[in-house]
Amino acid sequence: MGADVGDLLVLLGAAGCAVLAWKAAVRTGRSKGLLRLAAGVSLALSALFFYAWYAQYLRWDFNELGRYYDPVDQVVYTDSGFVWILPAGAMLAIGLLCAWRGWRR
């Protein structure tokens, strides 16, 4: 049920992208263009992570042990795909904040 190393590396990369987007937004101060660009990039990454969350977690009907057996492909999926919601939510929040700051002036 725990996250494996690949999931943790993806989360670390997403957190790094979020920090860089936040620092870019803070550095710009009153520059609307860079805030709007940061908002667009963050929202695009959020959409990508929400799709990964759907494809890896919401698509399957897991049993009480957290497993799903696909009889066609003969593959067992585990419910570790839930971690994709964390970078998706973080990038969505950062994207909305950057968009709000970029378009309110």
C-alpha positions in Angstrom: 0.0 0.0 0.0 3.0 2.3 0.4 4.4 4.4 -2.3 7.4 3.1 -4.2 10.5 5.0 -5.2 9.1 6.1 -8.6 6.1 7.7 -7.0 8.2 9.5 -4.5 10.6 10.8 -7.2 7.6 12.1 -9.2 6.3 13.8 -6.1 9.7 15.3 -5.5 9.9 16.6 -9.1 6.4 18.1 -8.9 7.3 19.8 -5.6 10.4 21.2 -7.2 8.4 22.5 -10.2 5.9 24.1 -7.8 8.7 25.8 -5.8 10.3 27.1 -9.0 6.9 28.4 -10.2 6.3 30.1 -6.9 9.8 31.6 -6.8 9.3 32.9 -10.4 6.0 34.5 -9.3 7.5 36.1 -6.3 10.5 37.4 -8.2 8.4 39.1 -10.8 6.7 41.3 -8.2 4.4 43.4 -10.3 5.2 41.8 -13.7 1.9 40.5 -15.1 3.4 38.6 -18.0 5.5 36.2 -16.0 2.7 35.6 -13.4 0.4 34.7 -16.3 3.0 32.4 -17.8 3.6 30.8 -14.4 -0.2 30.4 -14.0 -0.5 28.7 -17.5 2.4 26.3 -16.8 1.1 25.4 -13.4 -2.4 24.8 -14.6 -1.1 22.7 -17.5 0.9 20.6 -15.2 -2.0 20.3 -12.9 -4.2 19.0 -15.7 -1.4 16.5 -16.6 -1.2 15.3 -12.9 -5.0 15.0 -12.7 -5.0 12.9 -15.8 -2.3 10.7 -14.3 -4.4 10.4 -11.1 -7.4 9.3 -13.2 -5.4 6.9 -15.3 -3.6 5.3 -12.4 -6.2 5.4 -9.6 -9.8 6.4 -10.4 -10.1 4.1 -13.5 -9.9 0.9 -11.5 -12.2 -0.7 -9.0 -9.9 -1.8 -6.2 -10.9 -4.5 -3.7 -10.4 -4.2 0.1 -6.8 -5.2 -0.2 -6.1 -2.3 -2.6 -5.6 -4.5 -5.7 -7.4 -4.8 -9.0 -6.9 -7.7 -11.4 -7.3 -7.0 -15.1 -8.3 -10.4 -16.7 -7.7 -9.1 -20.2 -4.1 -8.0 -19.8 -3.5 -10.3 -16.8 -2.0 -7.5 -14.7 -2.6 -6.7 -11.0 -2.8 -3.0 -10.3 -2.3 -1.6 -6.8 -3.8 1.5 -5.4 -0.6 3.5 -5.1 -1.7 5.8 -7.9 -3.6 8.0 -5.3 -0.4 10.0 -4.8 -0.9 11.8 -8.1 -3.6 13.9 -6.4 -0.9 15.6 -4.3 1.0 17.3 -7.1 -2.2 17.9 -9.0 -3.7 19.8 -6.1 -0.6 21.7 -5.3 -0.1 22.8 -8.9 -3.8 23.8 -9.2 -3.5 25.9 -6.1 -0.3 27.6 -7.3 -1.8 28.1 -10.8 -4.9 29.7 -9.5 -2.9 31.9 -7.1 -0.6 33.1 -9.9 -3.6 33.6 -12.2 -5.4 35.7 -9.6 -2.3 37.8 -9.0 -1.6 38.1 -12.7 -5.0 39.2 -13.8 -6.3 41.3 -10.9 -4.2 44.3 -11.6 
